[in-house]
Amino acid sequence: MAAEYRDLRKKLQSTHDANSSNKQNERRNYYYDREADSYVDTLRKLHEGIQQRRLFSDEESSQIESKIDEVVATGDKGLYKKYTVDRAPLRNKYFFGEGYTYGSQLLRKGPGMEKLYPVGEVDEIPLWVHQLVIKPLVKAKVVSEGFINSVAINDYQPGGCIVSHIDPAHIFDRPIISVSFMSNSALSFGCKFSFKPIRVTDPVLCLPVYRGCVTILSGYAADNITHCIRPQDVKKRRSVIILRRVLPDAPRLSRAELSLISQPKVVNVPPDFFDEVFDRKRKWKSNPDSLRKKTVQKRKLQSSIAWAKHDQTDVEEPKNKALRREEK
């Protein structure tokens, strides 16, 4: 009976283990299903808010690209207004019509803190953008006449990027229109950046953007998930023209706020800091030998202390051994 009882316990235990493992698997599957459903739902909403079409032929793209080269050359010569050009490593931005503060330029950090520059602080939209880019978009019924009043040109070198962001909804109306030139790339959604070294997490969606292709973002894709350009997706030089409508009630910097942004950052230094530095330099120049002697003396003192400690441990060890012998 005892043997049978042990077998019965084993049988009950094995049944319990099987039930618990089934419950764990069911729980895991439940969470996996929830994650899968959430991911599928996100993708569905993303696709609903994205439209793409190839609108510009190779010949039209080449004509626009030559104009972009002229913009870059004009910027390099310093012929644009101060806030038209915004430079970053491997990426230059050119504001036309309207420009705004973002990132490190913000007086107060955080989403919703972006503001337009005062009127007239950036150059007007070039005539060629109206004729070669905006007019075809209106003709194709992508946007209505007069909708676009702000243009930005981003010019990327290989390995350039723009970090994850949402175009500020308190400044820009929807949709957001962008047209790609120079080379093919990809627009990634839902990534997170880390730096030193730069790293990017896997995107929720990686959207190919081809030369001459128009990408239109609205709804969930524009308002509820970040988008970015990853460094690994810019293999050749790439330019994009971003066309938007600034809202009439969008917040704008005052002249006083603009002057604060323009001023270099000041670090508070004690008043006698530079005097001390210059005094040390003067002493070194007047009598460098005395400083060398002090350094040598300090090193000798350190080495003698280290030797004394070492010698003391050597002397103490035999004493301890003699005491141990006596105790035995």
C-alpha positions in Angstrom: 0.0 0.0 0.0 2.8 2.4 0.8 4.3 1.9 -2.6 0.9 2.5 -4.2 0.4 5.6 -2.1 3.8 7.0 -3.2 2.8 6.3 -6.8 -0.5 8.1 -6.3 1.2 11.1 -4.8 3.5 11.2 -7.8 0.5 11.0 -10.1 -1.3 13.8 -8.3 1.9 15.9 -8.3 2.4 15.3 -12.1 -1.2 16.3 -12.8 -0.7 19.5 -10.7 2.5 20.3 -12.5 0.8 19.8 -15.9 -2.1 22.0 -14.9 0.1 24.8 -13.6 2.3 24.7 -16.7 -0.8 24.8 -18.9 -2.0 27.9 -16.9 1.4 29.6 -17.3 1.3 28.9 -21.1 -2.2 30.2 -21.3 -1.1 33.4 -19.4 1.9 33.8 -21.7 -0.2 33.3 -24.8 -2.7 35.8 -23.4 -0.1 38.5 -23.0 1.6 37.6 -26.4 -1.8 37.9 -28.1 -2.5 41.2 -26.4 0.9 42.5 -27.6 0.3 41.2 -31.0 -3.1 42.7 -31.2 -1.7 46.1 -30.0 1.1 45.9 -32.6 -1.3 45.1 -35.4 -3.7 47.9 -34.2 -0.8 50.3 -34.2 0.3 49.3 -37.7 -3.3 49.6 -39.0 -3.6 53.1 -37.6 -0.2 54.0 -39.0 -1.1 52.9 -42.5 -4.4 54.8 -42.4 -2.4 58.0 -41.7 0.2 57.5 -44.5 -0.2 58.2 -48.2 2.6 57.9 -50.8 2.8 58.5 -54.5 5.6 59.0 -57.0 4.9 62.5 -58.4 8.2 63.8 -59.7 10.0 62.1 -62.6 13.8 61.7 -62.8 14.1 64.7 -65.0 11.9 66.9 -62.7 13.8 65.6 -59.7 17.2 66.5 -61.3 15.9 70.0 -61.9 14.8 70.4 -58.3 18.1 68.9 -57.0 20.1 71.5 -58.9 18.0 74.2 -57.1 18.7 72.5 -53.7 22.5 72.7 -54.5 22.0 76.4 -55.1 20.4 76.8 -51.7 23.3 75.0 -50.0 25.8 77.1 -51.9 24.0 80.3 -50.9 23.9 79.2 -47.3 27.6 78.4 -47.3 28.3 82.0 -48.5 26.3 83.4 -45.6 23.8 85.2 -47.8 20.7 84.0 -46.0 19.2 85.6 -42.9 20.6 84.3 -39.6 17.7 82.0 -38.6 17.1 80.6 -42.2 20.0 78.1 -41.8 20.3 75.6 -38.9 23.4 73.5 -39.0 23.9 70.1 -37.3 26.5 67.3 -37.7 25.9 65.7 -41.2 22.6 67.6 -41.6 21.7 71.2 -42.5 18.2 72.6 -42.3 17.0 75.6 -44.3 13.8 77.4 -43.2 11.7 79.5 -45.6 8.5 81.4 -45.0 8.4 80.4 -41.3 11.0 78.9 -38.9 10.7 77.7 -35.3 12.8 76.9 -32.3 13.2 73.2 -31.3 15.7 71.0 -29.4 18.5 72.9 -27.7 17.2 76.3 -28.9 14.1 76.1 -26.6 14.1 78.5 -23.7 12.0 76.0 -21.8 12.4 72.3 -22.6 9.6 69.9 -23.3 6.9 69.2 -25.9 4.6 72.1 -26.7 7.4 74.7 -25.9 8.3 75.3 -29.6 7.7 78.8 -30.9 7.9 80.5 -34.3 10.6 83.1 -35.0 9.4 86.7 -35.2 8.0 87.6 -38.7 10.8 88.4 -41.1 13.6 86.5 -39.3 13.8 83.8 -42.1 13.9 84.2 -45.9 10.8 84.0 -48.0 9.9 80.8 -49.9 12.0 80.7 -53.1 10.1 81.2 -56.4 11.4 77.9 -57.7 9.7 76.0 -54.8 6.4 77.5 -55.7 6.8 76.7 -59.4 8.6 73.3 -59.3 7.2 71.7 -56.1 4.0 73.4 -54.7 2.3 73.9 -58.1 2.5 70.2 -59.0 1.2 69.3 -55.6 -1.8 71.6 -56.0 -2.4 70.2 -59.6 -2.3 66.6 -58.2 -4.8 67.7 -55.5 -2.4 66.7 -52.7 -3.0 70.2 -51.1 -5.3 73.1 -51.9 -4.1 76.4 -53.3 -2.5 78.7 -50.6 -2.3 75.9 -48.0 1.5 75.8 -47.7 3.1 78.8 -46.1 6.2 77.1 -44.6 9.0 75.2 -46.3 12.0 73.5 -44.8 14.8 71.8 -46.7 16.8 69.1 -44.9 20.1 68.2 -46.5 21.7 65.0 -45.1 25.2 63.7 -45.7 25.8 59.9 -45.5 25.2 58.8 -41.9 23.1 61.9 -41.1 20.0 61.6 -39.1 17.1 63.5 -37.4 16.0 62.2 -34.0 12.5 60.9 -33.2 10.0 63.7 -33.0 6.4 64.8 -33.7 5.9 67.9 -35.7 4.4 70.3 -33.1 0.6 70.3 -33.5 0.3 73.7 -31.9 2.3 75.2 -34.7 1.6 73.1 -37.8 -1.7 72.1 -39.4 -2.1 68.6 -40.9 -1.2 67.0 -43.2 2.6 67.1 -43.2 3.9 66.8 -46.8 7.5 65.8 -47.6 9.2 65.1 -51.0 12.5 63.1 -51.2 15.4 63.9 -53.5 19.0 62.9 -54.3 18.7 59.2 -53.1 16.4 56.6 -51.6 16.0 56.4 -47.8 13.5 55.3 -45.1 11.3 57.1 -42.6 11.1 55.1 -39.3 8.3 55.3 -36.8 8.4 54.6 -33.0 12.2 54.5 -32.6 14.2 55.6 -29.5 17.6 57.2 -29.7 20.5 56.9 -27.3 23.9 58.7 -27.7 27.6 58.3 -27.2 27.7 56.2 -29.3 24.5 56.8 -31.2 22.1 53.9 -31.2 18.5 53.5 -32.4 16.0 50.9 -31.4 14.0 48.9 -34.0 11.1 50.8 -35.5 7.5 49.9 -35.3 7.4 50.6 -39.1 10.2 51.4 -41.5 8.7 53.2 -44.5 10.8 53.3 -47.7 10.9 56.8 -49.3 12.1 56.9 -52.8 13.6 59.8 -54.9 10.7 61.9 -56.3 8.2 60.3 -53.9 5.7 62.4 -52.0 4.9 61.2 -48.4 1.8 62.6 -46.6 1.3 62.2 -42.9 -1.9 62.8 -41.0 -4.0 61.3 -38.2 -2.2 58.8 -36.0 1.0 58.8 -38.1 1.4 62.6 -37.6 0.1 63.1 -34.1 0.5 59.9 -32.0 3.8 58.3 -32.9 7.3 59.8 -33.4 9.1 59.6 -36.7 12.8 59.9 -37.5 15.6 59.3 -40.0 18.1 56.8 -38.8 21.8 57.1 -39.6 21.9 53.6 -41.2 19.2 54.6 -43.7 21.2 57.5 -45.2 23.7 55.7 -47.3 24.2 58.6 -49.8 23.5 62.3 -49.7 19.7 62.9 -49.4 17.5 66.0 -49.4 13.9 66.3 -48.4 11.6 69.3 -48.9 9.0 69.5 -46.0 5.9 71.6 -46.8 3.5 72.6 -44.1 0.9 75.2 -43.1 1.6 77.3 -40.0 -1.6 77.8 -37.9 -2.7 81.5 -37.6 -2.7 81.3 -33.8 0.7 79.5 -33.4 2.9 80.9 -30.6 5.7 83.2 -31.7 8.8 84.4 -29.9 9.0 88.1 -28.8 12.0 90.1 -29.7 13.2 89.9 -26.1 13.0 86.1 -26.2 14.8 86.0 -29.5 17.6 88.1 -28.0 17.9 85.5 -25.1 18.3 82.7 -27.6 20.9 84.7 -29.6 23.1 85.4 -26.6 25.9 82.9 -25.8 25.4 80.8 -22.7 27.1 82.4 -19.7 28.9 80.3 -17.0 29.1 81.8 -13.5 32.8 81.9 -12.6 34.2 83.3 -9.2 35.7 86.8 -9.7 39.2 85.7 -8.5 39.3 82.6 -10.6 41.3 84.0 -13.5 43.6 85.9 -11.2 44.6 82.7 -9.5 45.2 81.0 -12.9 47.3 83.9 -14.1 49.2 84.0 -10.8 50.2 80.4 -11.1 51.3 81.0 -14.7 53.4 84.0 -13.6 55.1 82.0 -10.8 55.9 79.2 -13.2 57.4 81.6 -15.7 59.4 83.5 -13.1 60.7 80.4 -11.3 59.9 77.1 -12.9 62.8 75.4 -10.9 61.0 75.9 -7.6 57.9 74.2 -8.8 59.9 71.3 -10.2 61.8 71.0 -6.8 58.4 70.9 -5.0 57.2 68.2 -7.3 60.4 66.1 -6.8 60.2 66.5 -3.0 56.6 65.4 -3.0 57.4 62.3 -5.0 60.4 61.5 -2.7 58.1 61.8 0.3 55.5 59.6 -1.2 58.0 56.9 -2.1 59.6 57.0 1.4 56.2 56.6 3.0 55.5 53.6 0.8 58.9 52.1 1.6 58.4 52.6 5.4 55.0 50.9 5.2 56.5 48.0 3.3 59.5 47.7 5.7 57.1 47.8 8.7 55.1 44.8 7.4 58.3 42.8 6.8 59.5 43.5 10.4 56.1 42.7 12.0 55.6 39.3 10.2 58.6 37.5 11.9 57.5 38.8 15.3 54.0 37.3 14.7 55.6 34.0 13.6 57.8 33.9 16.8 54.7 34.6 18.9 52.9 31.7 17.2 55.8 29.3 17.9 55.8 30.4 21.6 52.1 29.8 21.9 52.5 26.3 20.5 
